[in-house]
Amino acid sequence: MSELTTKQKKFCDEYLIDLNGSRAYRAVYGDVSEKTARANASRTLALANVKSYIEPKAKKNTDEAQLSAELVLREMGRIAFSDVRKLFDEADKLLSISDLPDEIAACIDTIEFDEKTGKLKKYKLNSKVKGLEMLGRYFKLFIDQIEHSGPDKGPIEVKNLSDDEATKHYLDSIKS
């Protein structure tokens, strides 16, 4: 396996910031179109030496942050299935923050207090729709279809390249 070029290493380090390949590609390789950045970032991320550099660092970041897919899904579920009735007591008075059940406290986006009295005025919960949408996407309940077209909504022109030509073209684009 070959070592990373200087630009590939910079790309990897940029990518590890927010896992956004297009942004990382533009940060390292300059002002290119979104389409070019997305395509070249994808190709770069598929390289074995790039994967070998990124994977252990990404795992370390995840472990240090104590993040997991299970935790993210649980929090999305809390938001998506939150019950506004749990914000109130039996007399329909808004509960104090300390009295809120954990699953409801996790759903709060903002809290507003009365400026004069300092008492709790209102809670704003995160969007249930957004939580449901994110869970739906995770479980592939919604299929996005994207229509592609060429210039002036015409057909996309495809140029057949041999594997060698495609590899050469790609390597020329990422050389430092």
C-alpha positions in Angstrom: 0.0 0.0 0.0 1.4 3.4 -1.0 1.8 6.3 1.5 -0.5 9.3 1.3 0.5 12.3 -0.7 0.7 15.6 1.2 -2.7 16.6 -0.3 -4.3 13.3 0.5 -3.2 13.5 4.1 -4.6 17.1 4.3 -7.8 15.8 2.7 -8.1 13.1 5.3 -7.5 15.5 8.2 -10.1 17.9 6.8 -12.6 15.0 6.2 -12.2 13.9 9.9 -13.4 17.3 11.1 -17.0 16.8 10.0 -17.0 13.8 7.6 -17.9 16.0 4.7 -15.9 14.8 1.7 -16.9 17.6 -0.7 -16.0 20.3 1.8 -12.7 18.6 2.6 -11.9 18.2 -1.1 -12.5 21.9 -1.7 -10.5 22.9 1.3 -7.4 21.1 0.0 -7.8 21.2 -3.8 -9.2 24.7 -4.2 -12.3 26.1 -5.8 -13.9 23.3 -7.8 -17.6 22.7 -8.6 -19.7 20.8 -6.1 -20.1 18.0 -8.6 -16.3 17.7 -9.1 -15.6 17.9 -5.3 -18.2 15.2 -4.6 -17.0 12.9 -7.3 -13.3 13.3 -6.4 -13.9 13.1 -2.7 -15.7 9.8 -3.2 -12.9 8.4 -5.3 -10.3 9.6 -2.8 -12.2 8.0 0.1 -12.3 4.7 -1.8 -8.5 4.5 -2.0 -7.1 1.8 0.3 -4.4 4.0 1.8 -6.9 6.7 2.5 -9.3 4.2 4.2 -6.4 2.9 6.3 -5.6 6.4 7.5 -9.1 7.5 8.2 -10.8 4.4 9.7 -8.7 4.2 13.0 -8.9 8.0 13.5 -12.7 8.0 12.9 -13.1 5.1 15.3 -11.0 6.8 17.9 -13.1 10.0 17.6 -16.3 8.1 17.9 -15.0 6.1 20.9 -13.8 9.3 22.6 -17.1 11.0 22.1 -18.9 7.8 23.3 -21.1 7.9 20.2 -22.9 5.0 18.6 -25.6 4.5 16.0 -27.7 3.1 18.9 -27.4 6.3 20.9 -28.2 8.5 17.9 -31.3 6.3 17.0 -32.5 6.4 20.6 -32.3 10.2 20.7 -34.0 10.6 17.4 -36.7 8.2 18.7 -37.1 10.4 21.8 -37.7 13.4 19.7 -39.9 11.7 17.1 -42.2 10.0 19.8 -42.2 12.7 22.5 -45.5 13.3 24.3 -46.2 17.0 25.0 -48.6 16.0 27.8 -45.5 14.9 29.9 -44.6 18.6 30.2 -47.5 19.3 32.5 -48.6 18.1 35.9 -52.1 16.8 36.8 -53.3 20.4 37.2 -52.1 21.3 33.7 -49.3 23.4 35.1 -45.9 23.4 33.3 -43.4 21.2 35.1 -40.1 22.6 36.3 -37.0 21.5 34.5 -36.0 19.2 37.4 -39.4 17.5 37.3 -39.3 16.6 33.6 -38.9 12.9 32.7 -35.5 12.3 31.0 -37.1 11.3 27.7 -38.9 14.7 27.6 -35.9 16.8 28.8 -33.9 15.3 26.0 -36.4 16.7 23.5 -36.2 20.3 24.6 -34.7 22.7 22.0 -35.1 26.0 24.0 -36.4 27.3 27.3 -37.8 30.7 27.9 -38.0 32.4 31.3 -40.1 35.4 32.4 -37.6 38.4 32.5 -39.3 40.0 35.6 -39.9 36.9 37.8 -37.2 34.6 36.4 -39.8 31.8 36.3 -40.1 29.3 33.6 -42.3 30.7 30.8 -42.2 28.1 28.1 -40.4 25.2 26.5 -39.8 24.6 22.8 -39.4 21.0 21.8 -37.3 19.8 18.9 -39.4 19.1 15.7 -41.2 15.8 15.9 -41.5 15.9 12.1 -37.7 16.2 11.7 -37.2 13.3 14.1 -39.7 11.1 12.3 -38.1 12.1 8.9 -34.6 11.2 10.1 -35.8 7.8 11.5 -37.8 7.2 8.2 -34.6 7.8 6.2 -32.6 5.5 8.4 -35.1 2.8 8.0 -35.3 3.5 4.3 -39.0 4.4 4.4 -38.6 7.2 1.9 -36.8 6.8 -1.3 -35.4 10.0 -2.9 -35.3 10.0 -6.6 -32.9 12.4 -8.3 -33.3 13.2 -12.0 -30.1 13.9 -13.8 -29.7 15.7 -17.1 -27.1 17.3 -19.3 -26.8 20.8 -20.5 -30.1 22.5 -21.3 -31.9 19.5 -19.8 -30.6 17.3 -22.6 -29.1 13.9 -22.3 -25.9 13.3 -20.3 -22.9 12.8 -22.5 -21.0 9.7 -21.4 -17.4 9.1 -22.4 -16.2 5.6 -22.1 -12.7 5.3 -20.6 -10.7 2.3 -20.2 -9.7 1.5 -16.6 -6.2 2.8 -17.3 -7.5 6.1 -18.8 -9.9 6.5 -15.8 -7.2 5.8 -13.3 -4.7 8.2 -15.0 -7.4 10.9 -15.2 -8.2 10.5 -11.5 -4.6 10.4 -10.4 -3.8 13.5 -12.4 -6.6 15.3 -10.6 -5.3 14.5 -7.1 -1.6 14.9 -7.5 0.0 17.4 -5.1 
